[in-house]
Amino acid sequence: MNRSKIIPSNIPAPQLATDELIQALRWRYAVKRFDVDRQIPPSQWNAIEDSLILTPSSFGLQPWQFIVITSQSIKDQLPAISWGQQQPKECSHFVVFAGLRSMNTDYVDRFLEDVANERSLPIESLAGYRKVVLGFIERQESQIPDWAAHQLYIALGQLMTSAALLGIDTCPMEGIEPAKYDTLLGLDSTPYMTKVACALGYRHPEDTYANNAKVRFDRNTIIKTM
């Protein structure tokens, strides 16, 4: 699998200013209309992909695949299976979040081989962890697709926050027809199935939703300190 190659060790803690974080999150909104003439630069897109790879997941198992669509011919077909929404067609990059349909011992063992290799550990030292993970899978076997979907929403949140910090707009999309996405993208015969999607690019100057004030419940309603 070799899924952890971009993760260095002993890196310093980031020094992002708090006001920069909040400004980016206040700036972000679910874009309704993208500027079709603007494309995300390759260097920034690479950072977005890295943010997806770095997404945390339960047990570290990463039960997902992220399908990045930049082909206009494919994007043109998406509104018809996205409740008529035009964002998939107009955006720069469109990401489909696909989760595992099931998980087996082979998948876990391949993951543990990666762990052993990346951390220079004897595979035998992971026997206890393997037992825990396989026990979880056995207990949750019928619920693996739902569990994988929960993990995908962690990745979706990470993607949107990372994009906002880079000044890239997003629109998360549940208003899609997953089964038809699977057929279009050739996922029907794979271990993965579509769960949710996200359009990325730059807001159109005439997208009036960009000027709407954010409406959130007050802090005391949302946050309880104990």
C-alpha positions in Angstrom: 0.0 0.0 0.0 2.8 2.4 0.9 0.2 5.0 2.0 2.3 7.0 4.5 5.3 8.1 2.4 4.6 11.8 2.7 4.6 11.8 6.5 8.0 12.9 7.9 9.0 12.4 11.5 10.0 15.0 14.1 8.4 17.9 12.4 7.9 21.2 14.4 4.5 22.3 15.5 2.8 24.7 13.1 2.6 28.4 14.0 -0.6 29.5 12.3 -2.0 32.6 13.9 -5.5 32.1 15.4 -6.9 35.0 13.5 -5.7 33.5 10.2 -7.6 30.3 11.0 -10.8 32.0 12.0 -10.6 34.4 9.0 -10.3 31.4 6.6 -13.3 29.6 8.2 -15.4 32.8 8.1 -14.4 33.3 4.4 -15.4 29.8 3.5 -19.0 29.0 2.3 -20.7 26.4 0.1 -20.1 27.9 -3.3 -23.2 27.8 -5.6 -21.4 29.1 -8.7 -17.8 28.6 -9.6 -15.7 30.6 -12.0 -15.1 28.2 -14.9 -12.1 30.2 -16.2 -10.1 29.7 -13.0 -8.2 26.5 -12.3 -6.4 25.5 -9.1 -2.6 25.6 -9.6 -0.8 22.2 -9.5 1.3 23.1 -6.5 -1.8 24.0 -4.4 -3.7 20.9 -5.7 -0.8 18.7 -4.6 -1.1 20.2 -1.1 -4.8 19.5 -1.1 -4.2 15.8 -2.1 -1.6 15.6 0.7 -4.2 16.9 3.1 -6.5 14.0 2.1 -3.7 11.5 2.5 -3.0 12.9 6.0 -6.6 12.5 7.1 -6.9 10.6 10.4 -9.0 7.5 10.5 -10.2 4.9 13.0 -7.3 2.4 13.7 -5.4 4.3 10.9 -7.1 1.9 8.4 -7.9 4.5 5.7 -11.0 2.7 4.3 -11.3 5.0 1.3 -10.4 6.1 -2.1 -10.6 9.7 -3.4 -11.4 10.0 -7.1 -10.3 13.4 -8.5 -12.1 14.4 -11.6 -10.7 17.1 -13.8 -11.8 15.8 -17.2 -14.4 18.2 -18.5 -16.2 15.4 -20.4 -16.8 13.5 -17.2 -17.7 16.7 -15.2 -20.3 17.6 -17.9 -22.1 14.3 -17.1 -22.3 14.9 -13.3 -25.1 17.5 -13.0 -27.6 15.0 -14.4 -26.8 12.6 -11.5 -26.3 15.4 -8.9 -29.9 16.7 -8.6 -29.2 19.2 -11.4 -26.5 21.1 -9.5 -24.0 22.7 -11.8 -21.0 22.9 -9.3 -19.5 19.6 -10.5 -19.5 20.9 -14.1 -18.2 24.4 -13.3 -15.6 23.7 -10.7 -11.8 23.2 -11.2 -11.5 19.9 -9.4 -14.2 17.5 -8.2 -13.5 14.9 -5.6 -15.6 11.8 -5.1 -15.2 10.2 -1.7 -15.6 6.4 -2.0 -15.6 4.1 1.0 -14.9 0.4 1.3 -17.8 -2.0 0.9 -16.1 -4.5 3.2 -12.8 -5.2 4.9 -10.9 -8.5 5.3 -7.8 -9.9 6.9 -5.7 -9.3 3.8 -6.5 -5.6 3.9 -5.5 -5.4 7.5 -2.3 -7.4 7.0 -1.2 -5.2 4.1 -1.8 -2.1 6.3 0.2 -3.6 9.1 3.1 -4.4 6.7 3.1 -0.7 5.9 3.2 0.2 9.6 6.1 -2.2 10.2 8.1 -1.0 7.3 7.5 2.8 7.9 8.3 2.5 11.6 11.1 -0.1 11.3 9.2 -2.5 13.6 9.2 -6.3 13.5 5.8 -7.4 12.2 5.5 -9.7 15.2 5.3 -6.7 17.5 2.0 -5.7 15.9 0.3 -9.0 16.8 -1.7 -7.5 19.6 -2.9 -4.6 17.5 -3.8 -6.9 14.7 -6.0 -8.9 17.1 -7.8 -5.8 18.2 -8.4 -4.6 14.6 -9.6 -8.0 13.4 -11.9 -8.3 16.4 -13.5 -4.9 15.5 -14.0 -6.0 11.9 -15.6 -9.2 12.9 -18.0 -7.5 15.3 -18.8 -4.8 12.8 -18.8 -6.8 9.6 -22.2 -5.8 8.4 -21.7 -2.2 9.3 -18.3 -1.6 7.6 -19.9 0.5 4.8 -21.4 2.9 7.3 -18.2 2.9 9.4 -16.2 3.8 6.3 -18.7 6.6 5.4 -18.1 8.1 8.9 -14.4 8.1 8.2 -15.0 9.8 4.8 -16.7 12.7 6.5 -13.6 13.3 8.6 -11.7 13.5 5.3 -14.3 15.8 3.8 -13.9 18.2 6.7 -10.1 18.1 6.5 -10.3 18.8 2.8 -12.6 21.8 3.2 -10.5 23.3 6.0 -7.3 22.8 4.1 -8.7 24.4 1.0 -10.0 27.4 3.0 -6.6 28.0 4.4 -5.2 28.1 0.9 -7.9 30.4 -0.3 -9.6 27.7 -2.4 -13.4 27.5 -2.5 -15.4 24.3 -1.9 -18.9 23.0 -2.0 -19.6 19.7 -0.2 -22.3 17.7 -1.9 -24.6 15.0 -0.6 -27.2 15.8 -3.2 -25.9 13.1 -5.6 -27.0 9.7 -6.8 -24.2 7.4 -5.5 -25.2 4.3 -7.5 -25.1 6.3 -10.7 -21.8 7.8 -9.8 -20.4 4.3 -9.2 -21.5 3.3 -12.7 -20.1 6.4 -14.4 -16.8 6.1 -12.6 -16.4 2.4 -13.0 -16.7 1.6 -9.2 -19.3 -1.1 -9.5 -16.8 -3.9 -9.7 -14.3 -2.4 -7.2 -14.1 -2.6 -3.4 -15.3 1.0 -3.2 -18.6 2.8 -3.4 -19.5 6.5 -3.6 -20.6 8.2 -0.5 -20.2 12.0 -0.8 -18.5 14.5 -3.0 -16.9 18.0 -3.0 -16.4 20.6 -5.7 -13.3 22.8 -5.5 -12.3 25.9 -7.4 -12.9 29.6 -7.1 -16.2 31.4 -6.5 -17.7 33.3 -9.4 -17.8 37.1 -8.9 -21.6 37.0 -9.3 -22.2 34.3 -6.8 -24.4 36.3 -4.4 -24.2 33.6 -1.7 -20.6 34.8 -1.0 -22.1 37.9 0.7 -24.5 36.1 3.0 -23.8 36.5 6.7 -23.0 33.2 8.4 -25.8 32.1 10.7 -24.7 30.0 13.7 -26.2 29.3 17.1 -24.5 31.2 19.9 -21.4 29.9 21.7 -23.3 29.0 24.9 -25.8 26.9 23.0 -23.2 25.0 21.0 -20.4 24.6 23.4 -20.7 23.2 26.9 -17.7 23.3 29.2 -17.6 20.8 32.1 
